[in-house]
Amino acid sequence: MSLFVSRRRALLALVFGCLVLSANLARAAGEFRARGFILPPGAVKIDDDRYRLPSGWDEVQRFYRNTYPAAKYPRHTLRNQAGVRAIHIVNPKQGEEWIGVNMYEAARGEVRVYVLGTGSPDADAK
């Protein structure tokens, strides 16, 4: 009887692991990177290192809380200008191509991202 239960648990664990792996692979397939920074599916390049994201502010924040946890990637609220919500995500890892990201909600609810890379003019000024 216990052998049956342990095999059943092992099979359930295997099925669960496969589901998690397939969900992560599907998620990764829809993403692309800018200077190594992960952008969600549907992001559109509008200028050098600047992207428009397809989702609203709250959904984008949920995506980045899962992708870049605040415990490992510190966040700072940027000064509010005329009702614009904005945050800065810091990349504490040395040797990566991006050092930080400015994310803000523009007019009409558009969410935009500016990736600060090593060697970019804004990054050199800091």
C-alpha positions in Angstrom: 0.0 0.0 0.0 2.8 2.5 0.9 4.6 1.7 -2.3 1.6 2.6 -4.3 1.3 5.9 -2.4 4.9 6.8 -2.9 4.7 6.1 -6.6 1.6 8.1 -6.9 3.3 11.1 -5.1 6.3 10.7 -7.4 4.1 10.7 -10.5 2.2 13.8 -9.2 5.5 15.6 -8.5 6.7 14.8 -12.0 3.5 16.0 -13.6 3.6 19.2 -11.6 7.3 19.8 -12.5 6.5 19.3 -16.2 3.6 21.9 -15.9 5.9 24.4 -14.3 8.6 23.9 -16.8 6.2 24.2 -19.8 4.7 27.4 -18.3 8.2 28.9 -17.9 9.2 27.9 -21.4 6.0 29.4 -22.9 6.6 32.6 -20.9 10.3 32.8 -22.0 9.3 32.2 -25.7 7.2 35.4 -25.8 9.8 37.7 -24.2 12.7 39.4 -25.6 15.6 41.3 -24.1 17.0 44.8 -24.4 20.6 45.0 -23.2 19.8 41.8 -21.2 16.8 43.3 -19.5 13.6 41.1 -20.0 10.7 42.8 -21.7 7.2 41.4 -21.7 5.6 39.9 -24.8 4.3 42.6 -27.1 6.8 45.3 -26.2 7.5 47.7 -29.1 10.8 49.6 -29.6 10.2 53.3 -30.0 13.7 54.6 -29.8 17.2 53.5 -28.7 16.7 51.7 -25.4 13.1 52.9 -25.1 10.1 50.6 -25.4 6.3 50.9 -25.1 4.7 48.0 -23.2 1.3 46.6 -24.2 -0.1 46.3 -20.7 -1.3 48.8 -18.1 0.7 50.0 -15.1 -0.6 47.4 -12.6 -0.1 44.4 -14.9 3.4 45.6 -15.8 4.3 46.0 -12.1 3.1 42.4 -11.4 5.2 41.1 -14.3 8.3 42.8 -13.1 7.7 41.8 -9.4 7.8 38.2 -10.6 10.7 38.7 -13.1 12.9 40.9 -11.0 12.0 40.5 -7.3 12.3 43.7 -5.3 14.5 41.9 -2.7 17.2 41.4 -5.3 16.5 44.4 -7.6 15.8 47.5 -5.5 13.2 50.0 -6.7 13.0 53.7 -6.2 9.9 55.9 -6.9 10.8 58.7 -9.2 9.5 62.2 -8.6 5.9 62.6 -9.6 5.5 65.1 -12.4 1.9 66.0 -13.5 0.4 62.7 -12.3 2.9 60.5 -14.0 3.8 57.3 -12.1 7.4 56.3 -12.4 9.9 53.9 -10.8 13.5 53.1 -11.2 14.8 49.4 -10.9 18.4 49.0 -10.0 20.5 46.1 -11.4 22.9 45.2 -8.5 24.7 42.5 -10.6 28.0 43.6 -11.9 29.1 42.9 -15.4 25.7 43.0 -17.0 24.8 45.2 -19.9 22.0 47.0 -18.2 22.5 48.9 -14.9 19.0 50.2 -14.3 15.6 50.8 -15.9 13.2 53.8 -15.7 9.6 52.7 -16.0 6.8 55.3 -16.3 3.2 55.6 -17.2 2.8 58.2 -20.0 -0.2 59.9 -21.3 -3.3 57.8 -22.2 -2.1 55.1 -19.8 0.9 53.9 -21.9 3.7 52.3 -20.0 7.2 52.9 -21.2 10.6 51.6 -20.3 14.0 53.2 -20.7 16.8 50.8 -20.3 20.0 52.3 -18.8 22.9 50.4 -20.2 26.6 50.6 -19.5 28.0 53.2 -21.8 24.7 55.0 -22.4 24.8 58.8 -21.9 22.4 58.8 -18.9 24.3 56.0 -17.3 27.7 57.8 -17.6 26.2 60.9 -16.0 25.3 59.0 -12.8 
